[in-house]
Amino acid sequence: MTPLVLFDSLDLSKASNENFYTTTEIIAEQTGISYDSVSRLVRKYKKKLEEIAPLMWHFESSMKKGSRGFEIRVNKRGNARKVYHLNEQQTLFFIPLLGNTQAVVQFKFDLAAAFIAMRNELQARKIERATEKVTTRSLTDAVQAWEKKSQHSYIHIRNMLVKLATGEPHTHVKNRDPSNKTTMVDLLTADELEEYNYMKSLVIPMLSKSGAKAMDYHDIKEKLEFLTTKKAGHLPR
């Protein structure tokens, strides 16, 4: 299912509310109005829309051939078309121009909810990311002092925490950003980042055990996997 609200990057740590947008392509699909009609309406009210915000991409790397303010997409007939981006304030002005058919009214409702959900996700992720940054130093120190560390222990533990938090191998998480330019933890959703922070809080004391109680990587992995499974309710208490 195509999301109704987009952001040019998967890294929400770089986002603000003004960066979220919908597109004329999404509007046409959701309202049942032809793309050409929606696009013509944008061009008709382009000056008014630009009084609110520029009709342009925020990331030049996201643009293909064409002028500022739209992306070039190729349709099934091989013809190029302009896909305009409208932020939340622009959509508040634009969507009422489409009329009040049942599909348009439903889209207004769904789009408003989608913008709210994106703002909530952004806020939650910022909080969890701030927590993660504070505890990163603690994890680094714990790994450095770990009796059974190896050269790549920190990387192995971080990747393990990512898998436990997301249920996916770290390689799959990294593939969320094809450009490979985003820090892996910034690719996690707010819920995944919360779980990552929780797992990190569990692993630090395990690394601190010494002497006969010192745990190696496989001991820690097994313990965390058990706790994760139990937390998910898959094991009897």
N, C-alpha and C positions, 0 to 999 in steps of 0.2 A: 504493500500500500504506500503510495506516494505521500510523504509528509506535507502538511499544508504550510508549515513555516520552516524556512531554511536559514542556514548560516554558511558562509563560504568555506569554513574550515570545521573540522571535527574538534578542534581545540577551543573549547568554550572559555578557557582562561584568557583568551584574547578578545572576547566578545563584550559588547554592551548591548543594552536593549535596542539601540538604534541600528544595530547590525542585522537584526532579524528581518526577514522579508518573505513575501509570497511572490509569485510570478504570474504574468498574464497567461502562461501555459496552464498553471494550476487552476487559475480562476475559470478559464474556459472549460477545463475538464470537469470541474466540480459543479458548475452552474448549468452546463449543457448549452451554453451560448457559443457560437462559432468563434474560433480563435481570431479570425479576421475582424469580426465585430468588436471583440474586446480590445484588440490592438488599435483599431481605428479610434475607439473611444479614448484610449490613452493618448494617442497623438492629438486628438481634438482638445483634450484638457492638459496637454503637456506643460504649458506655462503655469497653470494652477498647481499641478503636482510638483513642479520644480520650485515653487514658492515654499513648499513644505520641506523638500529635500532634493538634492540632485538625483536625477535618474541615471545612476551610474554604479558600476561594480566597485566594491571596496578593494578587491585584490586583482591587480593587473594580470597575474598569472592565471586567473580563472577566465580571462577573456579570450575569445578566439577572433577571427577576422571581423572587422566591423568598427563602428564608431563607439565612442564612450557612451555608456548608458544602456547598452544591451549586449546580449550574447548572441552569437550566430548559431542557430540550430538548423539541421537539415531534416526536412520532413520526408515522409515515405515516397513522395514524388521526386525527391532529389532537389527540391527548391529550398533556398535559405529563407529564414524568417527571423524577425527580431523578437526576443523574449525579454520583456521589460520586468524590472524588479520594483516592487512597491513595499516600502516599510509599513509599520503598523499605522502611523498617522496618515500616510498616503492612502492606505486601504480604507480607512474610516471615511475619507472624502470620496473615494472612487466607487466602492461597492454599491452604495445607494443609487449611483447612476445607472446600474444594471437593471433596476426595477425591483419588483417584489414577487417574482414567481416563487413557487414552493421550493425549488432547488436553490434559488438565490438566498432566500430567507434561511434555509438550513445551512448553507455555506457561511453566511454571516455568523451564525451561532457557532459553528464548528471552528471557524477561523479565529474568532475571539477566544475560544477555549484553548486553541493551539498556541496563540501568542502568550496567554497566561501561563500555560504549561512550560513553554520555553523559558520564560522569565523565572519561573520557580526552579527549573532545572539549573539555570545559570547561577542563581543565588545559592542553591544547595551545593553545587559543585565548587563554588568559590570558597565556601566554608570548609568543605572536606579537603580541598587542595591546600588551604592554609594550615590545617591540622597535619596533613601529610608532610609539608615542608618543615614543620617544627620537629617532627619525629624522625626525619631522614638522618639528621646528625646522630641521633641516638642509635639508630640501626647501624650506621657506618661505624660508630665507636664499638658497638657490640660485636660486629663482625671482625673488626681489627683485633679485639681482645679474645676472640674465640679460640679455644685451644686446638680445635680441629679444622681451622680454616685452611683454604687453599688459595691459589692465585686468583681464581675466579669466583670465590665464594659469594661475594656481594651480588654479582650478576645472577648467579644461580638461585640465590634466595629471593631476589627481586622478581625473577621470572616465575618462581614457584608461587609467590604471593599473588601475582597477576592471574595465574591460572586458577588458583583457589577462589579469587574474588570474582572472576568472570565465567569460570567453567570452560574457558577456551585456552589453548596453548598461547604463549606469549607471541609467537609468530603470527597467529591469526589476529591478535589484537593490534599488532604493528601494521598489519595489512589494512586496517581501517583507514589509514592514511597512505594512499598509494605513493605520495611524494616522499614518504619516510622522513619528513622534516619535523614531526611533532613528537615531543617527549611522550613515552608510552603512558605514563600515568595521566597525562592530559587527554588521552583518548578514552579514558574510562568515564562511564556515566556517573552521576552523583551516587546512585545506589552501589555501583561497583567500587567506587572510590571509598565509600563508607566501609564496605566489607574489606577492602585492601588495608585501610587503616586499622581495622579491628584485628586482622590477621598479623599485621606488623606488631601490634601491642602484645600479641601472644608469643611471637617468635623471639623478641628481644630477651625476655627472661630465660628462654631455652638456650640461647647462645651463651648466657652468663654462667651456666652450670659448669663446675670444674671437677677435677679429680675423677673419681670413679663415676660420678654422676654426669660427666660431660657427654653431651649428645652429638653424634655426627649428623651429617646432612640427611641421611636416610631415616634416622630416628626422628628428626624434627619433621620431615615431610610426612612420615607415617602418623605422627601425633596430630599434626595440623589437619590432615585429611580426615582423621577420625573425628576431631572436634567439629570440622565443617559438616560432615555427614550427620553427626548428632544434632547440631544446631538446625539443620534442615528438616529434622524430624524423621529421618530414615532409620534411626536406631531407637530401641526402647530405652527409656531413662532408668 
